[in-house]
Amino acid sequence: MNRKAWTLALLVILAWGCNFVFIRWGLDELPPMLLGALRFMCVAFPAVLFVRKPDLPFRWLFAYGITISFGQFALLFSAMHVGMPAGIASLVLQAQAIFTLVFALLFLGERWQPQQLWALLIAAAGLAVLASQANPATMTLAGFGLTLAAAASWGAGNIINRHIGSQGSVNLVSLVIWGALIPPLPFMLMSYYLEGPDLIMASLAGMGIKSLASLSYLALVATLFGYSTWGWLLRHHSASRIAPLTLLVPIVGLLCAWLVLDEGLSGIQAIGILLVMLGLLVNSFGQRWLQQLKRCSV
């Protein structure tokens, strides 16, 4: 990777890590389902008028929008609304890598490598440690569970993405923009049902700097810039080199939440975080480490 690629990759990691602080700010003024609807409206319009629809059957575009866009963020926004700290959410959401492994085994028949099983066990132990520390003052169990469900929805979306990728060359920017047409309707229906028309109107009328900054960042920086740039990096460099960089996202997320939101961690929570990070590292680099050990032992 040259300097340009490294710069772009680090900017995406920074954008995605800071994303959770902006979600927190958005939720200070908007209820979660309404925030989700407005986010994807801002992603889709007016960009959909200038970007050609991806060459893809509607059912796969719908599946992408429902899992990665609606499912993931409806659950994540709800989790943070009911007490999931932004920093820990940035880490727990990375359990999507583990869910992707499980779904690939169940639905694609992929076999696990030994290091993947170890990664699953280590990360699961870390998540169990984090769950054991749930309490209303720092992290609610409901928020933790909803964040795990958001990670599962992302993992399901990864399987759909893999199928979409197998259909040929699909423009990723087009997929993100046109896929953003799917979530607003279910978000608005959920908002009307769960949050009610009075809260919707009051929230829209009371939108301030925080919510406007949040929507602008989530739509333009985290979604359009983040996903399109990441797609460009994956197109021009090997996935084995690019994909592990997402391990930096929770580090940035935890640091940003500490600096901006003054979120702290207990010692036991720190142990849980380290175990999850170790599991993710084993999943990304375990096979390479095993190969190096075999070469050293010969």
C-alpha positions as CSV (number, residue, x, y, z in Angstrom):
1,M,0.0,0.0,0.0
2,N,1.3,3.4,-0.9
3,R,1.0,6.6,1.2
4,K,-2.3,7.6,-0.4
5,A,-3.9,4.2,0.4
6,W,-2.7,4.3,4.0
7,T,-4.0,7.8,4.4
8,L,-7.4,6.9,3.1
9,A,-7.6,3.8,5.2
10,L,-6.8,5.6,8.4
11,L,-9.3,8.3,7.5
12,V,-12.0,5.7,7.2
13,I,-11.0,4.1,10.5
14,L,-11.1,7.5,12.1
15,A,-14.5,8.2,10.5
16,W,-16.0,4.9,11.7
17,G,-14.5,5.1,15.1
18,C,-15.9,8.6,15.8
19,N,-19.2,7.5,14.3
20,F,-20.5,6.3,17.7
21,V,-20.0,9.7,19.4
22,F,-22.1,11.3,16.6
23,I,-24.8,8.7,17.1
24,R,-24.9,9.5,20.8
25,W,-25.3,13.2,20.0
26,G,-28.1,12.5,17.5
27,L,-29.9,10.4,20.1
28,D,-29.8,13.3,22.5
29,E,-32.3,15.2,20.3
30,L,-34.0,12.5,18.2
31,P,-35.6,9.2,19.1
32,P,-33.7,6.2,17.5
33,M,-36.1,5.1,14.8
34,L,-36.5,8.7,13.5
35,L,-32.8,9.2,13.6
36,G,-32.4,6.1,11.4
37,A,-35.0,7.2,8.9
38,L,-33.4,10.7,8.6
39,R,-29.9,9.2,8.2
40,F,-30.8,7.1,5.2
41,M,-32.9,9.7,3.6
42,C,-29.9,12.0,3.7
43,V,-27.8,9.2,2.2
44,A,-30.2,8.4,-0.6
45,F,-31.3,12.0,-1.6
46,P,-30.4,13.7,-3.8
47,A,-27.6,11.2,-4.7
48,V,-30.0,8.6,-6.1
49,L,-30.9,11.1,-8.8
50,F,-27.4,11.2,-10.1
51,V,-26.1,7.6,-9.5
52,R,-27.2,4.7,-11.7
53,K,-29.0,1.8,-10.0
54,P,-26.7,-1.2,-9.5
55,D,-27.1,-4.1,-11.9
56,L,-28.7,-6.3,-9.3
57,P,-32.1,-8.0,-8.8
58,F,-34.3,-6.0,-6.4
59,R,-34.5,-8.9,-3.9
60,W,-30.8,-8.7,-3.2
61,L,-30.9,-4.9,-3.0
62,F,-33.8,-5.3,-0.5
63,A,-31.9,-7.9,1.5
64,Y,-28.8,-5.7,1.7
65,G,-30.9,-2.7,2.8
66,I,-32.8,-4.6,5.4
67,T,-29.8,-6.3,7.1
68,I,-26.8,-4.0,6.9
69,S,-28.8,-0.7,6.9
70,F,-32.1,-1.1,8.7
71,G,-31.5,-4.1,10.9
72,Q,-28.0,-3.2,12.1
73,F,-28.8,0.5,12.8
74,A,-32.3,0.1,14.2
75,L,-30.8,-2.3,16.8
76,L,-27.7,-0.2,17.4
77,F,-29.5,3.1,17.8
78,S,-32.0,1.4,20.1
79,A,-29.2,-0.1,22.1
80,M,-27.5,3.2,22.7
81,H,-30.9,4.8,23.5
82,V,-31.5,2.3,26.3
83,G,-28.1,2.5,27.9
84,M,-25.2,1.1,25.7
85,P,-22.1,3.3,26.0
86,A,-20.7,4.6,22.7
87,G,-17.2,3.2,23.3
88,I,-18.2,-0.3,24.3
89,A,-20.8,-0.3,21.5
90,S,-18.0,0.3,19.0
91,L,-16.3,-2.9,20.3
92,V,-19.2,-5.2,20.7
93,L,-20.4,-4.4,17.2
94,Q,-17.2,-5.9,15.9
95,A,-18.7,-9.3,16.9
96,Q,-20.1,-9.1,13.4
97,A,-16.9,-11.0,12.3
98,I,-17.8,-13.9,14.6
99,F,-21.5,-13.9,13.4
100,T,-20.3,-13.9,9.8
101,L,-18.3,-17.1,10.6
102,V,-21.3,-18.7,12.2
103,F,-23.7,-17.8,9.3
104,A,-21.1,-18.9,6.7
105,L,-21.0,-22.3,8.4
106,L,-24.8,-22.6,8.6
107,F,-25.8,-21.2,5.2
108,L,-22.8,-21.5,3.0
109,G,-21.4,-24.8,4.3
110,E,-18.0,-23.2,4.9
111,R,-15.6,-25.1,7.1
112,W,-13.9,-23.4,10.0
113,Q,-10.2,-23.3,10.4
114,P,-8.9,-24.2,13.9
115,Q,-7.9,-20.6,14.6
116,Q,-11.5,-19.5,13.8
117,L,-12.9,-21.8,16.5
118,W,-10.4,-20.4,19.0
119,A,-11.3,-16.9,18.0
120,L,-15.0,-17.6,18.6
121,L,-14.3,-19.0,22.0
122,I,-12.0,-16.2,23.1
123,A,-14.3,-13.4,21.8
124,A,-17.4,-15.2,23.4
125,A,-15.5,-15.2,26.7
126,G,-14.8,-11.5,26.4
127,L,-18.5,-10.8,25.6
128,A,-19.6,-12.8,28.6
129,V,-17.3,-10.8,30.8
130,L,-18.7,-7.6,29.5
131,A,-22.3,-8.8,29.9
132,S,-21.6,-9.7,33.5
133,Q,-20.8,-6.0,34.2
134,A,-24.2,-4.8,33.0
135,N,-25.9,-2.3,35.4
136,P,-28.1,0.7,34.9
137,A,-25.3,3.2,35.8
138,T,-22.8,2.1,33.2
139,M,-24.2,-0.4,30.6
140,T,-27.7,-1.9,30.6
141,L,-28.1,-5.6,29.7
142,A,-30.8,-4.6,27.2
143,G,-28.4,-2.3,25.5
144,F,-25.7,-5.0,25.4
145,G,-28.1,-7.5,23.9
146,L,-29.4,-5.1,21.3
147,T,-25.8,-4.3,20.2
148,L,-25.1,-8.0,19.8
149,A,-28.3,-8.4,17.7
150,A,-27.0,-5.4,15.6
151,A,-23.7,-7.3,15.1
152,A,-25.7,-10.4,14.0
153,S,-27.7,-8.3,11.5
154,W,-24.4,-7.0,10.1
155,G,-23.0,-10.5,9.9
156,A,-26.1,-11.6,8.0
157,G,-25.6,-8.6,5.7
158,N,-22.0,-9.8,5.1
159,I,-23.3,-13.1,3.8
160,I,-25.7,-11.2,1.4
161,N,-22.8,-9.0,0.4
162,R,-20.7,-12.0,-0.4
163,H,-23.5,-13.3,-2.7
164,I,-23.8,-9.9,-4.3
165,G,-20.1,-9.9,-5.0
166,S,-20.3,-13.3,-6.6
167,Q,-22.8,-11.9,-9.2
168,G,-20.1,-9.8,-10.9
169,S,-18.8,-6.3,-10.6
170,V,-21.3,-4.3,-8.6
171,N,-20.5,-0.6,-8.0
172,L,-20.3,-0.2,-4.3
173,V,-21.2,3.5,-4.1
174,S,-24.3,2.7,-6.2
175,L,-25.2,-0.2,-3.9
176,V,-24.8,2.0,-0.8
177,I,-26.9,4.8,-2.2
178,W,-29.7,2.7,-3.7
179,G,-29.7,0.4,-0.7
180,A,-30.4,3.5,1.4
181,L,-33.8,3.7,-0.3
182,I,-34.9,0.6,1.6
183,P,-34.5,1.6,5.3
184,P,-36.5,4.9,5.5
185,L,-40.0,3.3,5.2
186,P,-39.5,0.6,7.9
187,F,-37.7,3.1,10.1
188,M,-40.7,5.5,9.8
189,L,-43.2,2.8,10.4
190,M,-41.3,1.7,13.5
191,S,-41.0,5.3,14.6
192,Y,-44.8,5.9,14.2
193,Y,-45.6,2.7,16.1
194,L,-43.0,3.0,18.9
195,E,-42.3,6.7,19.2
196,G,-45.6,8.2,18.1
197,P,-46.5,11.1,15.8
198,D,-46.4,13.6,18.7
199,L,-42.8,12.8,19.6
200,I,-41.9,12.7,15.9
201,M,-43.2,16.2,15.3
202,A,-41.8,17.6,18.5
203,S,-38.3,16.1,17.7
204,L,-38.3,17.5,14.2
205,A,-39.4,20.9,15.4
206,G,-36.7,20.9,18.1
207,M,-33.7,19.8,16.0
208,G,-30.6,21.7,16.9
209,I,-26.9,21.7,16.2
210,K,-26.3,18.3,17.7
211,S,-28.8,16.4,15.6
212,L,-27.9,18.3,12.4
213,A,-24.2,17.6,12.9
214,S,-25.0,14.0,13.7
215,L,-27.1,13.5,10.5
216,S,-24.5,15.2,8.3
217,Y,-21.7,13.1,9.7
218,L,-23.6,9.8,9.7
219,A,-24.8,10.3,6.1
220,L,-21.9,12.0,4.4
221,V,-18.8,10.9,6.3
222,A,-19.6,7.5,7.9
223,T,-21.7,6.2,5.1
224,L,-20.9,7.8,1.7
225,F,-17.2,8.6,2.4
226,G,-16.6,5.5,4.6
227,Y,-18.2,2.8,2.5
228,S,-17.1,4.2,-0.9
229,T,-13.5,4.7,0.1
230,W,-13.4,1.3,1.8
231,G,-14.7,-0.3,-1.5
232,W,-12.0,1.5,-3.5
233,L,-9.3,0.2,-1.1
234,L,-10.7,-3.4,-1.4
235,R,-10.7,-3.1,-5.1
236,H,-7.1,-2.0,-5.4
237,H,-5.5,-3.9,-2.5
238,S,-5.8,-7.4,-1.2
239,A,-8.6,-8.0,1.3
240,S,-6.1,-9.8,3.7
241,R,-4.3,-6.5,4.0
242,I,-7.3,-4.2,4.2
243,A,-9.9,-6.1,6.3
244,P,-7.8,-6.4,9.5
245,L,-7.6,-2.6,9.8
246,T,-11.2,-2.6,11.0
247,L,-9.7,-3.8,14.3
248,L,-8.6,-0.2,14.9
249,V,-12.3,1.0,14.8
250,P,-13.1,0.0,18.4
251,I,-9.8,1.5,19.6
252,V,-10.7,4.8,18.0
253,G,-14.3,4.5,19.3
254,L,-13.3,3.8,22.9
255,L,-10.7,6.7,22.8
256,C,-13.1,9.1,21.2
257,A,-15.9,8.2,23.7
258,W,-13.4,8.7,26.6
259,L,-12.2,12.1,25.3
260,V,-15.6,13.5,24.1
261,L,-18.2,11.8,26.3
262,D,-16.1,11.2,29.4
263,E,-16.9,7.4,29.3
264,G,-14.8,5.4,31.6
265,L,-14.2,1.6,32.0
266,S,-13.9,-0.6,35.0
267,G,-11.0,-3.0,35.3
268,I,-13.2,-6.0,34.6
269,Q,-14.7,-4.3,31.5
270,A,-11.1,-3.7,30.3
271,I,-10.4,-7.4,30.6
272,G,-13.5,-8.2,28.6
273,I,-12.5,-5.7,25.9
274,L,-9.0,-7.2,25.7
275,L,-10.5,-10.7,25.3
276,V,-12.8,-9.6,22.5
277,M,-9.9,-7.8,20.8
278,L,-7.7,-10.9,21.2
279,G,-10.4,-13.1,19.6
280,L,-10.7,-10.7,16.6
281,L,-6.9,-10.7,16.2
282,V,-6.8,-14.5,16.3
283,N,-9.6,-14.6,13.6
284,S,-7.7,-12.2,11.4
285,F,-4.1,-13.3,11.9
286,G,-4.3,-16.8,13.5
287,Q,-3.6,-18.7,10.3
288,R,-0.6,-16.6,9.5
289,W,0.7,-17.1,13.0
290,L,0.3,-20.9,12.8
291,Q,2.1,-21.0,9.4
292,Q,5.0,-19.0,11.0
293,L,5.2,-21.4,13.9
294,K,5.3,-24.4,11.6
295,R,8.1,-22.9,9.6
296,C,10.0,-22.1,12.8
297,S,9.6,-25.7,14.1
298,V,10.9,-27.3,10.9
